[in-house]
Amino acid sequence: MGLTPIKLPYQSAKNRLFGIQPRMSASFQQIPTFNINDPYSNERQSNRRTSRRNGLPINMLVSQQRRISNSRLAVIIFGVVALIAGLILSSVPWVHYIILKNLKIWNGTLSYHYWQKPGVLRLTKVFIFNVTNPDGFLHNGEKPKLQEIGPFVYRENMEKVNIHFNNNGTVTYQHKKILEFMPHLSIIKNDEIKLTVPNIPLLTLTTQANSLPSILKSSLSAILRFSGLTPFKHVTPQQLVFGYDDPLTSLANTYYPKGKRPPKKMGLFLMRNGTLDEVSTIYTGHNGMENFGLLNRINGMEELPFWKGSCNSIRASEGSFFPPREFTKSDIVHVYDKDLCRVWALRYRRDVIKDGITAGYYTPDDNLLETVEKNPDNACFCEDNTECTVKGLQYIGPCQFNAPVYLSFPHFYKADPKLLEDVEGLSPDQEKHETFLKIQPRLGVPLEARVKVQLNLKVEQSNIYPTSNFRSITFPIMWLEEGVSDLPENIHRWIYMATTFVDTAVPLFTYGLILGGALVLVTVFVRTYHQIVFSRENIERGRQSILRRGSSMLVNGQHRLLIVRESYHRISNTVQETDVDEQQLLS
């Protein structure tokens, strides 16, 4: 029997945490030991050997006193899932995919119901120019004095009917519009007031008759002398808007060719009530959002029949939806209006806030009504010998039964100053007379729209009675404002949730998952590390180690190890071989 010092295999705290087996040195040799003072030493040594052999990291994280903790395992799984889900959701546009899927027009979706029957308060405001000096203009050479009377407000109840979805990602439909007079919103409670306006059918006839041979003009003058017609007519706003009986229009309706035949009555909005004859086809977005809401065909045709070249393009929105700017990356949107005979280009100006939602502010492009010299693209609007040398005017006769009707902005806003000099009573103002649209860039939905246009009659002086004293002039007739100021509550709430709310909530949700998952895993790791390293057993081992180190002393100027009784074990060949216990070895 003898005493033998034993070398301890090296194992760091990190290795002990993750259950890594000790690193054996070349001189280490497992030696059977037995503490005669501890009757349970054999059983404890066997348990330690088993624990080291099965000491995997996951067991150390989720086990407590050698049993799996279901609650700790569930917390770890939750942290891992939250972390992975947050990383995935933050790297893919999953919310945009859901929003765009529901934005596409298809039977049953929210966008379909809004498109089919918007339910918005769509108002048409009419301002009529009353001529206060008709005799002075005709006989005394005075400028026409115009008095703006209005607004006369009409509510437009609109829905789309005869809807048919096509296999190529388009939908075909017709518009049904009903205009209802709103007296409480109008300047006058009833529209029976009489106004003096130019006699549009008569002046149209005499202007067009200037190209006839002299004998025909003389015959026409003789016929009109006995007709009792005058250059100015007294009508109510209701008659001017929705039609009044006129002998010339009735005659034209009887004898004109079918394709150019005007209605029996004279009215500026006469063709806007009821189900319109025009059949439109637009893209639903299923074949790409770049064409979402754009026209595909009108009456089965891929372009307009009024002009030539690029002026007949119908690549534009009909006003309900626009391709989202996030897809097109374009500062220009296009709008088509049947009454305007053409596509309008609107340019992005800035971002604005409308009821808590960010929208792009669009106004007509600066070159929209420019002269051909400054904008050659407008040359195709100058056919049939129409004049295109005046800034701010657009000939729309082809869709107004070839009448000499010209379009401009109200009060000749942004037009040639000469047009203002020829009349009195007009005062252009940007805030009152500028057309604008506020379009949400992610969805392409207009939040607010105000289209403001003025109808003018371009009259050429003729020697045909009774208009021989009517000088050549571009005569303002009326201007109107069409638009929507507020969306239905359910549509506004949906747009707000899909834009403003999502922009804030989604980052908080995804990064919250990442942060939450990481905090859960770190917390579990720290708590487990603390339980392993700072357990009562390890603290006791450290205390005994410190005591053993403190027992060394200097003997004869050299370090000598003071032999402690408990530091050695009696070697017994009859005891079963066990692992080395660090507490029973010398430091």
C-alpha positions as CSV (number, residue, x, y, z in Angstrom):
1,M,0.0,0.0,0.0
2,G,1.3,3.4,-0.9
3,L,0.3,7.0,-1.8
4,T,0.5,8.2,-5.4
5,P,-0.3,11.7,-6.8
6,I,-2.7,11.7,-9.7
7,K,-2.8,14.1,-12.7
8,L,-6.3,15.6,-13.5
9,P,-7.3,15.7,-17.2
10,Y,-7.9,19.4,-18.4
11,Q,-11.4,20.7,-18.9
12,S,-12.4,24.3,-19.3
13,A,-15.6,26.0,-18.1
14,K,-16.9,26.3,-21.7
15,N,-16.3,22.6,-22.3
16,R,-18.1,21.7,-19.1
17,L,-21.0,24.0,-20.2
18,F,-21.4,22.3,-23.6
19,G,-20.8,18.8,-22.3
20,I,-17.4,18.3,-24.1
21,Q,-15.3,15.4,-22.7
22,P,-12.1,16.3,-21.0
23,R,-8.9,16.3,-23.0
24,M,-6.6,13.5,-21.9
25,S,-2.9,14.1,-21.7
26,A,-0.4,11.5,-22.8
27,S,0.7,10.9,-19.2
28,F,-2.9,10.5,-17.9
29,Q,-3.9,7.1,-16.9
30,Q,-7.2,6.0,-15.4
31,I,-6.4,4.7,-12.0
32,P,-8.9,2.9,-9.9
33,T,-9.5,4.9,-6.7
34,F,-11.5,4.4,-3.6
35,N,-12.1,6.7,-0.7
36,I,-12.3,4.6,2.4
37,N,-14.0,7.5,4.3
38,D,-17.0,7.7,1.8
39,P,-19.1,4.5,1.6
40,Y,-21.1,5.9,-1.4
41,S,-18.1,6.9,-3.4
42,N,-18.5,4.0,-5.8
43,E,-22.1,4.8,-6.7
44,R,-21.3,8.6,-7.2
45,Q,-18.3,7.9,-9.4
46,S,-20.5,5.7,-11.6
47,N,-23.1,8.4,-12.0
48,R,-20.5,11.0,-12.9
49,R,-19.0,8.7,-15.6
50,T,-22.5,8.2,-17.1
51,S,-23.2,12.0,-17.0
52,R,-19.9,12.8,-18.8
53,R,-20.5,10.2,-21.5
54,N,-24.0,11.7,-22.3
55,G,-23.2,15.3,-21.7
56,L,-24.5,16.8,-25.1
57,P,-25.1,20.6,-25.3
58,I,-28.9,20.3,-25.8
59,N,-29.2,18.1,-22.8
60,M,-27.4,20.6,-20.7
61,L,-29.7,23.4,-22.0
62,V,-33.0,21.6,-21.4
63,S,-32.2,19.2,-18.6
64,Q,-32.4,19.7,-14.9
65,Q,-31.1,17.1,-12.5
66,R,-30.8,14.6,-15.5
67,R,-34.4,14.9,-16.6
68,I,-35.7,16.7,-19.8
69,S,-37.7,19.9,-18.9
70,N,-40.7,20.2,-21.3
71,S,-41.2,23.9,-20.5
72,R,-37.6,24.8,-21.2
73,L,-37.7,22.8,-24.5
74,A,-40.9,24.6,-25.5
75,V,-39.3,28.0,-24.8
76,I,-36.2,27.1,-26.9
77,I,-38.4,25.9,-29.8
78,F,-40.5,29.1,-29.6
79,G,-37.3,31.2,-29.7
80,V,-35.9,29.4,-32.7
81,V,-39.2,29.5,-34.6
82,A,-39.6,33.2,-33.8
83,L,-36.1,34.0,-34.9
84,I,-36.3,32.1,-38.2
85,A,-39.8,33.5,-39.0
86,G,-38.6,37.1,-38.4
87,L,-35.6,36.6,-40.6
88,I,-37.7,35.1,-43.4
89,L,-40.6,37.7,-43.2
90,S,-38.1,40.6,-43.1
91,S,-36.4,39.5,-46.3
92,V,-39.5,38.9,-48.5
93,P,-42.4,41.4,-49.4
94,W,-45.1,39.1,-48.1
95,V,-47.5,41.9,-47.2
96,H,-47.2,43.5,-50.6
97,Y,-48.0,40.2,-52.2
98,I,-51.2,39.9,-50.1
99,I,-52.2,43.5,-50.8
100,L,-51.7,43.2,-54.6
101,K,-53.5,39.9,-54.7
102,N,-56.6,41.6,-53.3
103,L,-56.1,44.7,-55.4
104,K,-56.6,42.9,-58.7
105,I,-60.1,43.2,-60.2
106,W,-61.9,39.9,-59.8
107,N,-65.4,39.0,-58.9
108,G,-65.9,39.2,-55.2
109,T,-62.8,41.2,-54.1
110,L,-63.1,44.5,-52.3
111,S,-61.4,46.3,-55.2
112,Y,-64.0,44.8,-57.6
113,H,-66.9,46.1,-55.5
114,Y,-65.3,49.5,-55.3
115,W,-64.7,49.6,-59.1
116,Q,-68.1,48.2,-60.0
117,K,-70.1,50.6,-57.8
118,P,-67.8,53.1,-56.1
119,G,-70.4,54.5,-53.7
120,V,-68.4,57.7,-53.5
121,L,-69.9,61.2,-53.5
122,R,-69.0,62.1,-57.1
123,L,-70.1,65.7,-57.9
124,T,-70.2,67.6,-61.1
125,K,-70.2,71.4,-60.6
126,V,-71.3,73.5,-63.5
127,F,-70.4,77.2,-63.9
128,I,-72.1,79.0,-66.8
129,F,-71.0,82.3,-68.3
130,N,-73.9,84.7,-68.5
131,V,-73.5,87.4,-71.2
132,T,-74.7,90.7,-69.7
133,N,-74.2,92.9,-72.9
134,P,-75.4,90.9,-75.9
135,D,-76.6,94.0,-77.8
136,G,-73.4,96.0,-77.0
137,F,-71.3,93.1,-78.3
138,L,-73.3,92.7,-81.5
139,H,-73.9,96.4,-82.3
140,N,-71.5,98.6,-80.4
141,G,-68.3,96.7,-80.7
142,E,-68.0,96.0,-77.0
143,K,-66.2,93.1,-75.6
144,P,-68.5,90.4,-74.2
145,K,-69.0,90.9,-70.5
146,L,-69.2,87.6,-68.8
147,Q,-70.8,86.9,-65.4
148,E,-69.9,83.5,-63.9
149,I,-73.1,81.9,-62.4
150,G,-72.6,78.8,-60.4
151,P,-72.0,76.3,-59.2
152,F,-75.0,74.2,-60.2
153,V,-74.2,70.9,-58.5
154,Y,-75.2,67.5,-59.8
155,R,-74.6,64.2,-58.1
156,E,-73.3,61.5,-60.4
157,N,-74.5,58.0,-59.4
158,M,-72.2,55.7,-61.5
159,E,-71.9,52.0,-61.8
160,K,-70.5,49.6,-64.3
161,V,-72.9,47.2,-66.0
162,N,-72.8,44.3,-68.5
163,I,-69.5,43.1,-66.9
164,H,-67.8,40.3,-68.6
165,F,-64.3,38.9,-67.6
166,N,-62.1,37.7,-70.4
167,N,-59.5,35.0,-70.5
168,N,-56.6,37.4,-71.3
169,G,-56.7,39.2,-68.0
170,T,-59.2,41.9,-69.0
171,V,-62.8,42.8,-68.2
172,T,-65.4,44.4,-70.5
173,Y,-68.2,46.7,-69.2
174,Q,-70.3,49.8,-69.9
175,H,-70.9,52.9,-67.8
176,K,-74.2,53.7,-66.3
177,K,-74.5,57.3,-65.1
178,I,-77.4,59.2,-63.5
179,L,-77.0,62.9,-62.8
180,E,-79.2,64.3,-60.0
181,F,-79.5,68.0,-59.2
182,M,-78.4,68.9,-55.7
183,P,-80.2,72.2,-54.8
184,H,-78.7,72.5,-51.3
185,L,-75.2,72.5,-52.7
186,S,-76.0,74.9,-55.6
187,I,-75.8,78.6,-55.6
188,I,-79.6,78.8,-56.5
189,K,-82.1,76.4,-55.0
190,N,-83.7,75.9,-58.3
191,D,-82.3,76.1,-61.8
192,E,-85.2,78.0,-63.4
193,I,-83.1,81.2,-63.7
194,K,-82.7,82.4,-67.3
195,L,-79.2,82.9,-68.6
196,T,-78.0,84.5,-71.9
197,V,-75.5,82.3,-73.8
198,P,-74.4,82.0,-77.4
199,N,-76.8,80.1,-79.7
200,I,-74.4,77.1,-80.2
201,P,-76.3,75.3,-83.1
202,L,-76.8,78.5,-85.1
203,L,-73.2,79.7,-84.7
204,T,-71.9,76.3,-85.5
205,L,-73.9,76.2,-88.7
206,T,-72.8,79.7,-89.9
207,T,-69.1,79.1,-89.0
208,Q,-69.1,75.8,-91.0
209,A,-71.0,77.5,-93.9
210,N,-68.1,79.9,-94.5
211,S,-66.5,77.2,-96.7
212,L,-69.7,76.9,-98.9
213,P,-70.1,78.5,-102.3
214,S,-71.6,82.0,-102.3
215,I,-74.9,80.9,-103.8
216,L,-75.4,78.4,-101.0
217,K,-74.5,80.9,-98.3
218,S,-77.1,83.3,-99.8
219,S,-79.8,80.7,-99.8
220,L,-79.0,79.7,-96.2
221,S,-79.1,83.3,-95.1
222,A,-82.5,83.7,-96.7
223,I,-83.9,80.7,-94.9
224,L,-82.5,81.7,-91.5
225,R,-84.0,85.2,-91.9
226,F,-87.4,83.8,-91.5
227,S,-86.6,81.3,-88.8
228,G,-86.6,83.7,-86.0
229,L,-83.3,82.5,-84.7
230,T,-80.9,84.9,-82.9
231,P,-77.1,84.7,-82.0
232,F,-77.9,84.6,-78.3
233,K,-80.4,82.4,-76.5
234,H,-82.1,82.6,-73.1
235,V,-82.1,79.2,-71.4
236,T,-82.1,77.8,-67.9
237,P,-79.1,75.9,-66.6
238,Q,-81.1,72.7,-66.7
239,Q,-81.9,73.3,-70.4
240,L,-78.3,74.1,-71.3
241,V,-77.0,71.0,-69.5
242,F,-79.7,68.4,-70.3
243,G,-81.1,69.7,-73.5
244,Y,-83.7,72.0,-75.1
245,D,-85.6,71.8,-78.3
246,D,-83.9,73.4,-81.2
247,P,-85.0,73.4,-84.8
248,L,-81.4,73.1,-86.2
249,T,-80.4,70.1,-84.1
250,S,-83.7,68.4,-84.9
251,L,-83.1,69.0,-88.6
252,A,-79.5,67.7,-88.4
253,N,-80.7,64.6,-86.6
254,T,-83.0,63.9,-89.5
255,Y,-80.7,64.4,-92.4
256,Y,-77.2,63.9,-91.2
257,P,-75.5,60.5,-91.8
258,K,-76.0,58.0,-89.0
259,G,-72.4,58.1,-87.7
260,K,-72.5,62.0,-87.5
261,R,-76.1,62.4,-86.5
262,P,-76.5,64.7,-83.4
263,P,-79.3,64.3,-80.9
264,K,-82.7,65.9,-81.5
265,K,-82.1,68.3,-78.6
266,M,-79.3,70.6,-77.8
267,G,-77.6,69.9,-74.5
268,L,-74.0,69.8,-73.3
269,F,-74.6,66.8,-71.0
270,L,-77.3,65.1,-73.1
271,M,-75.2,62.0,-73.8
272,R,-74.0,61.6,-70.2
273,N,-77.2,60.3,-68.6
274,G,-78.2,56.6,-68.6
275,T,-76.2,53.7,-69.9
276,L,-73.5,54.9,-72.3
277,D,-73.1,53.3,-75.7
278,E,-69.4,53.1,-75.2
279,V,-68.0,49.6,-74.4
280,S,-64.7,49.6,-72.6
281,T,-62.2,46.9,-71.8
282,I,-59.5,47.3,-69.2
283,Y,-56.7,45.2,-67.7
284,T,-57.5,43.6,-64.3
285,G,-53.9,43.3,-63.2
286,H,-53.7,39.5,-63.4
287,N,-51.2,39.7,-66.2
288,G,-49.0,42.3,-64.5
289,M,-49.5,45.4,-62.5
290,E,-47.8,47.6,-65.1
291,N,-51.0,47.7,-67.1
292,F,-53.4,47.6,-64.1
293,G,-56.5,49.7,-64.8
294,L,-55.4,50.7,-68.3
295,L,-57.7,50.5,-71.3
296,N,-57.3,47.6,-73.7
297,R,-60.1,48.4,-76.1
298,I,-62.9,50.9,-76.7
299,N,-65.8,49.6,-78.7
300,G,-63.6,46.7,-79.8
301,M,-60.9,49.1,-81.2
302,E,-57.4,49.4,-79.9
303,E,-57.2,53.1,-80.7
304,L,-59.5,56.2,-81.0
305,P,-61.1,56.9,-84.3
306,F,-60.9,60.7,-84.1
307,W,-57.2,61.5,-85.0
308,K,-54.2,60.0,-86.6
309,G,-51.0,58.6,-85.2
310,S,-50.1,58.7,-81.5
311,C,-53.0,61.0,-80.7
312,N,-55.4,58.1,-81.0
313,S,-53.6,56.1,-78.2
314,I,-55.8,54.7,-75.5
315,R,-53.1,53.5,-73.2
316,A,-54.6,55.3,-70.3
317,S,-56.7,54.8,-67.2
318,E,-60.5,55.4,-67.3
319,G,-60.1,57.0,-63.8
320,S,-60.8,54.2,-61.3
321,F,-57.4,52.7,-61.0
322,F,-53.9,53.5,-62.1
323,P,-50.8,51.2,-62.4
324,P,-49.0,51.6,-59.1
325,R,-46.0,54.0,-59.3
326,E,-43.9,51.5,-57.4
327,F,-44.1,49.3,-60.5
328,T,-44.0,51.8,-63.3
329,K,-41.4,54.1,-61.8
330,S,-42.9,56.8,-64.0
331,D,-43.8,60.4,-63.1
332,I,-46.5,60.5,-65.8
333,V,-50.0,58.9,-65.6
334,H,-52.6,59.1,-68.4
335,V,-56.3,59.6,-68.2
336,Y,-58.9,59.1,-70.9
337,D,-62.2,61.0,-70.9
338,K,-64.8,60.4,-73.7
339,D,-66.0,64.1,-73.6
340,L,-62.4,65.3,-74.1
341,C,-61.7,63.2,-77.2
342,R,-58.2,62.4,-76.1
343,V,-55.8,61.1,-73.4
344,W,-54.5,63.5,-70.9
345,A,-51.0,63.3,-69.5
346,L,-50.7,64.2,-65.8
347,R,-47.3,64.7,-64.2
348,Y,-46.2,63.9,-60.6
349,R,-45.4,67.1,-58.7
350,R,-44.9,66.2,-55.0
351,D,-46.2,64.0,-52.2
352,V,-49.1,65.1,-50.1
353,I,-51.0,63.7,-47.1
354,K,-54.7,63.1,-47.6
355,D,-56.6,61.9,-44.5
356,G,-53.4,60.4,-43.0
357,I,-52.5,58.6,-46.3
358,T,-49.5,59.6,-48.4
359,A,-50.4,60.3,-52.1
360,G,-48.8,61.6,-55.2
361,Y,-50.0,65.0,-56.4
362,Y,-50.5,65.1,-60.2
363,T,-51.4,68.0,-62.5
364,P,-51.6,68.3,-66.3
365,D,-48.3,68.2,-68.0
366,D,-46.9,71.6,-69.0
367,N,-46.9,70.6,-72.7
368,L,-50.5,69.3,-72.7
369,L,-52.1,72.3,-74.5
370,E,-48.9,73.8,-75.9
371,T,-48.6,74.9,-79.5
372,V,-47.2,72.7,-82.2
373,E,-44.0,74.8,-82.3
374,K,-43.2,73.9,-78.7
375,N,-44.8,70.5,-78.6
376,P,-44.7,68.7,-82.0
377,D,-46.6,65.7,-80.5
378,N,-49.8,67.9,-80.6
379,A,-49.6,68.1,-84.4
380,C,-52.0,65.2,-84.9
381,F,-54.7,67.2,-83.1
382,C,-54.5,69.9,-85.7
383,E,-56.2,68.1,-88.6
384,D,-59.1,69.3,-90.7
385,N,-57.5,72.8,-91.0
386,T,-58.1,73.4,-87.3
387,E,-55.9,76.1,-85.8
388,C,-53.2,74.9,-83.3
389,T,-51.3,78.1,-83.0
390,V,-52.9,79.3,-79.8
391,K,-51.6,78.0,-76.5
392,G,-54.2,76.6,-74.1
393,L,-56.8,75.4,-76.6
394,Q,-57.7,71.9,-77.8
395,Y,-60.0,71.2,-80.6
396,I,-62.6,68.5,-79.7
397,G,-65.0,68.8,-82.6
398,P,-64.6,65.1,-83.8
399,C,-66.4,63.8,-80.7
400,Q,-68.8,66.8,-80.6
401,F,-70.5,66.3,-84.0
402,N,-67.8,68.4,-85.7
403,A,-68.9,71.6,-83.9
404,P,-66.2,74.2,-83.5
405,V,-65.8,73.4,-79.8
406,Y,-62.5,74.0,-78.1
407,L,-61.3,72.8,-74.7
408,S,-59.3,74.9,-72.3
409,F,-58.7,75.2,-68.6
410,P,-61.2,77.4,-66.7
411,H,-60.9,81.1,-67.2
412,F,-58.2,80.4,-69.8
413,Y,-55.8,79.4,-67.1
414,K,-52.3,78.8,-68.5
415,A,-53.6,79.9,-72.0
416,D,-52.5,82.6,-74.4
417,P,-53.1,86.0,-72.8
418,K,-54.8,87.2,-76.0
419,L,-57.8,85.0,-75.2
420,L,-58.4,86.9,-72.0
421,E,-58.1,90.2,-73.7
422,D,-61.0,89.5,-76.0
423,V,-63.5,89.1,-73.1
424,E,-64.3,90.7,-69.7
425,G,-65.1,89.0,-66.5
426,L,-62.5,86.2,-66.4
427,S,-59.8,85.9,-63.8
428,P,-57.7,82.7,-63.9
429,D,-56.6,81.3,-60.5
430,Q,-54.4,78.3,-59.9
431,E,-56.2,77.1,-56.7
432,K,-59.7,77.3,-58.3
433,H,-59.0,76.3,-61.8
434,E,-56.2,73.7,-61.8
435,T,-56.9,70.1,-62.5
436,F,-55.3,67.7,-60.0
437,L,-55.4,64.0,-58.9
438,K,-54.1,62.6,-55.6
439,I,-53.0,59.0,-56.3
440,Q,-51.8,56.5,-53.7
441,P,-48.5,55.2,-55.3
442,R,-48.5,51.7,-53.9
443,L,-52.1,50.9,-54.8
444,G,-52.8,53.3,-57.7
445,V,-56.1,54.3,-56.2
446,P,-57.1,58.0,-56.5
447,L,-57.8,59.5,-53.1
448,E,-59.1,62.7,-54.5
449,A,-59.7,64.0,-58.1
450,R,-60.7,67.3,-59.5
451,V,-60.9,67.6,-63.3
452,K,-61.6,71.2,-64.4
453,V,-62.2,72.0,-68.0
454,Q,-63.9,74.8,-70.0
455,L,-65.9,74.5,-73.2
456,N,-65.5,77.3,-75.7
457,L,-67.1,78.0,-79.0
458,K,-64.8,79.3,-81.7
459,V,-66.8,81.5,-83.9
460,E,-65.7,82.9,-87.3
461,Q,-67.5,85.9,-88.5
462,S,-69.9,85.2,-91.4
463,N,-72.0,87.4,-93.7
464,I,-74.9,85.0,-93.1
465,Y,-77.9,86.5,-91.4
466,P,-78.5,86.7,-88.4
467,T,-74.9,86.3,-87.2
468,S,-73.2,88.8,-89.5
469,N,-72.5,91.1,-86.5
470,F,-71.0,88.3,-84.4
471,R,-67.2,88.9,-84.6
472,S,-64.6,86.2,-84.7
473,I,-63.9,85.1,-81.2
474,T,-63.2,82.2,-78.9
475,F,-66.3,82.5,-76.8
476,P,-66.4,80.8,-73.3
477,I,-69.7,79.0,-72.7
478,M,-69.2,77.2,-69.4
479,W,-66.7,75.3,-67.3
480,L,-67.2,72.4,-65.0
481,E,-65.5,70.5,-62.2
482,E,-65.8,66.8,-61.9
483,G,-64.3,64.8,-59.1
484,V,-64.3,63.0,-55.8
485,S,-63.2,64.5,-52.5
486,D,-63.8,61.7,-50.1
487,L,-63.8,57.9,-50.3
488,P,-66.2,55.6,-48.6
489,E,-65.3,54.7,-45.0
490,N,-64.6,51.0,-45.8
491,I,-62.4,51.8,-48.8
492,H,-60.5,54.5,-46.9
493,R,-59.9,52.2,-43.9
494,W,-58.6,49.4,-46.3
495,I,-56.2,51.8,-48.0
496,Y,-55.0,53.1,-44.7
497,M,-54.4,49.6,-43.4
498,A,-52.6,48.6,-46.6
499,T,-50.3,51.6,-46.7
500,T,-49.8,53.8,-43.6
501,F,-50.5,51.1,-41.0
502,V,-48.6,48.4,-42.7
503,D,-45.5,50.6,-43.1
504,T,-45.3,50.9,-39.4
505,A,-46.7,47.6,-38.1
506,V,-44.9,45.1,-40.4
507,P,-41.3,46.3,-39.4
508,L,-42.3,46.2,-35.8
509,F,-43.7,42.7,-36.2
510,T,-40.9,41.2,-38.1
511,Y,-38.0,42.8,-36.2
512,G,-39.9,42.1,-33.0
513,L,-39.9,38.4,-33.9
514,I,-36.2,38.5,-34.5
515,L,-35.4,40.4,-31.3
516,G,-37.9,38.3,-29.2
517,G,-36.5,35.0,-30.5
518,A,-32.9,36.1,-29.9
519,L,-33.7,37.3,-26.4
520,V,-35.4,34.1,-25.5
521,L,-32.5,32.0,-26.7
522,V,-29.9,34.2,-24.9
523,T,-32.0,34.2,-21.7
524,V,-32.2,30.4,-21.7
525,F,-28.4,30.1,-22.5
526,V,-27.5,32.5,-19.7
527,R,-29.8,30.9,-17.1
528,T,-28.5,27.4,-18.0
529,Y,-24.8,28.5,-17.9
530,H,-25.5,30.1,-14.5
531,Q,-27.1,26.9,-13.2
532,I,-24.1,24.8,-14.4
533,V,-21.2,26.9,-13.5
534,F,-22.5,28.4,-10.3
535,S,-24.1,25.2,-8.9
536,R,-23.6,24.3,-5.2
537,E,-21.3,21.4,-6.1
538,N,-19.0,23.6,-8.3
539,I,-18.9,26.3,-5.6
540,E,-17.9,23.7,-3.0
541,R,-15.2,22.4,-5.4
542,G,-13.8,25.9,-5.9
543,R,-13.8,26.5,-2.1
544,Q,-11.9,23.3,-1.5
545,S,-9.5,24.0,-4.3
546,I,-8.7,27.4,-2.8
547,L,-8.1,25.8,0.6
548,R,-5.8,23.3,-0.9
549,R,-3.8,25.9,-2.8
550,G,-3.5,27.9,0.4
551,S,-1.9,25.0,2.2
552,S,1.4,25.1,0.4
553,M,4.3,26.7,2.1
554,L,8.0,27.5,1.7
555,V,10.4,25.0,3.1
556,N,14.2,25.8,3.0
557,G,13.5,28.5,0.4
558,Q,11.7,26.1,-2.0
559,H,8.1,25.4,-2.7
560,R,7.0,22.3,-0.8
561,L,3.5,20.9,-0.9
562,L,2.0,20.2,2.5
563,I,0.6,16.8,2.3
564,V,-3.0,16.7,3.4
565,R,-4.6,13.5,4.5
566,E,-7.6,13.9,2.3
567,S,-5.5,14.7,-0.8
568,Y,-4.4,11.0,-1.3
569,H,-6.4,7.9,-1.7
570,R,-5.5,4.4,-0.7
571,I,-4.9,2.3,-3.8
572,S,-6.8,-0.9,-3.8
573,N,-6.6,-3.5,-6.5
574,T,-9.9,-5.0,-5.4
575,V,-12.0,-1.9,-6.0
576,Q,-13.8,-1.5,-9.4
577,E,-12.2,0.9,-11.8
578,T,-13.8,4.4,-11.7
579,D,-13.3,7.9,-13.1
580,V,-11.1,10.4,-11.3
581,D,-12.9,12.7,-9.0
582,E,-11.4,16.2,-9.1
583,Q,-12.5,17.0,-5.5
584,Q,-10.4,14.2,-4.2
585,L,-7.2,15.2,-6.1
586,L,-4.5,17.7,-5.4
587,S,-4.8,21.0,-7.2
